[in-house]
Amino acid sequence: MMRGHSEEEADDPRHPDEHIAPVPRISVQAYCETDKTLAAVTAAGEDRRLAKAHLTAKDGGLAAAIEAYETMPTPNVIVIESDGTRDILEGLDDLAGVCDPGTRVVVIGNPNDTAPYRELVRRGVNDYVVGPVETIDVVRSICSLFSASEAIITGRVIAVVGAKGGVGASTVAHNVAWTIARDLSLDSVVIDLDLAFGTAGLDYNQDPLQGIANAVLSQDRPDTALLERLLAKCTDRLSLLAAPATLDRVYDFGAEAFDAVFDTLRMTTPCIVLDVPHQWSGWTRRALVSADDILIVAEPDLANLRNTKNMLTVLKGARPNDRPPLYCINQVGMHKRQEIEVKAFAKTMESQPIAVIPFDSKLFSTATNNGQMIAEISKSHRITETFQDIANRLAGRGEVRKPKRSLLGPLLKKLKAKTARRGQAPHRKAS
């Protein structure tokens, strides 16, 4: 696919709802003509989606690449920059003579290039990007080679975490996942990562004998067949990888302990929701940084304000090519509690929350005790609508704009009903 830049994209290098799937373990070598492209490619190697790739960037362009591969094997992906001074088709013919079968080629072109895109494809070019390029352009191009050509589902990973313990992050995660599965018709999996105290099994009224601990502690690398056996079916489209919620062992893990589980589920499941516990360890940080989108759930108090600000700062810095993490404010309006106003909270964050969820102890406690979701308790409740809005945003469907309610709406509805009843009244027979 030929790519370029629009003026709108110049200020926002990533569309808010764009989903770029990570690459598998591959080797990438880039040969650049300009310092700007060299810097962009080098920065791309630090992006979370290329974390498993071994990427090296050198200068010299097409000529340097041809010379190098005459004496060494080619990597999985070659990125070539054209400066427009040499016939690119002739250069690609020379490169083809030293390339191993199966190597994929990305060309960063120059506006002066006159070669038709069809001719580039005939010479084995897998993607052509019109320069100058930004870091996200390089990431997008390399990742698209695999997500588009491998004929596999590359699932979207959504991580939900609380800014503080007890703020209701798990409840939000479970309701949002249920809504994505039901209302957006996306096959989804919830992974309860709070292995000692997880509540997903209770919230979905499930009591599976196995779950995420079996997958992580397995001596063999978890594959699709193993995970299918461990998943508990909650609805037709929603499955659960439950936490054991037992204290018979200490759940200490290395930073990469969950990578294999997430990678395997990405191949078969369109949407994966991570219920991340409120703790800061190597694996929780990695789970958050590696997710496609992050939702921080906070309450309107000082500790949550501080923690949310700190988490946003750290996660933004670790994900410079992603849209910033999102946050929502939960349990607003709790009786006799001093709260920070939403406006003041948003001013400190320098961004608006994607949702403000009011405190409703009766509604949420009823749902929890029954093992139900909020929508199952009250389909038309405004909190149900709020979870639908969050689900749309996190699943890449954008913001839902509700039609404005007219003040005359209820009155007109009554008048229509009254008119209908008059029309249905039986007519008297003439005597």
C-alpha positions, 0 to 999 in steps of 0.5 A: 500500500502506498502511503503519504502524509496529510496536513491533519496527520502532521500534528497527530501522527496516530489516528486516535483509534488506529490499531497497529499490531505488534510484530513477531520475533524478526530481524529488520535492517534499514539503510537510510539516506538522511539523518532524519530518516535514520533517527526515525528508524532508530526510534522505531526500534524502541517502540513497544510494537517492535519490542521483539524485533532486532532492528539496526539502522545504517546510512548509505541507502540502496547502494550500501544495502546491495553491497552488504548483502553480496556477502551476508544473508538478508534479514526478514525485513529490509527498509531502503530509503531512496534519495531520488538521485538514482533510478529506483527500479534499476536499484531494486533489480540489483537488490533482488539479485542478492536478496534471499527468498522470503525477505520483505522490502519496504521503500521510503521514497522521495517525492522526486521518484517517478516509478509507478507503484505497479512496477515497484510491486513487480520487483517485490516491494511490499510497502512504499512510504512517501518521505519524509517519515516520522517514527510512527510511519516506520512502525506502521509500515513494518507491522503491517507487513505481518498483520496484513499478510499472515492471515491471522487475527491480531487482537486488540489488548486493552489494559484496565488498572486502578489508580488506587486499590478499591476504586472499582477498576475490576468492575469497570473492566468486567462490565466494559468487556461484557459490553464489547462482546455483547453490543459490539459483537466482538469475541473477547477474553477477560484475563484476571491478573490479580491472581491472589484476590481476583474477582472476575469469577465472582462477577461473571458467576463462574467457578472455573477449576483452571485459569491464568495461573495454569497457563503461566505456570505451565512448563510448556509454552502455552498454545491455542489448544491449552488456552482453549481448555483453560477459558471459561465461557461466560457468554457466546462471545465472552470468555474468562481466563480466571485468577485462582484467588487462593493464597496457597502460594506467592505469585512472583513473576518475571517481567515477561511471564505473561508475554506468551499468553498474550501473544497466543490469544492475540492470534485468535481473539479480536479483543483481550481485556486485562484486569490489571491489579493495583501494584507496580512490578515488572510484569504489571508495568510491561502489561500496561506498556505493551497494551494497545490502550490503557484505561486508568480508573480513579476516584475523586480524591487526592491520592487518586489525583496524585497516582493518576498523574504519575501513571499518565506521565510514566506511561506516556513517556514509555509509549511516545508513539501511542495515544495517551492513556485514558482515564475515567473517574468512578464512584462520584458523589459518594455521600458525606465524602469530600471530593475533588471536582471533576473539572479540577481533576481534569485540569491537573491531568491536562485532559478530560476523563472519558467517563464520569461514573456516579456512585450507586451502591445499591445498583453495583452491590446488587450486580456483584451479589448476583454475579451480573453486569450492570446492563443485566440489572438495568438495561436503560440505566445511565451507567449502562450507557456510560459503559457502552461509551467506554466500550466503543472508545476502547474497542476503536469505534470512536466516541459515541455522540448521543442525540440531544434530548429535546425539552419538548420530547416528553410532552410530544410523546404524551400527545402522540399517545393520546392521539393514538388512543383517540384513533383506536376508540370504537365508533358508535353505530347510528340508530 
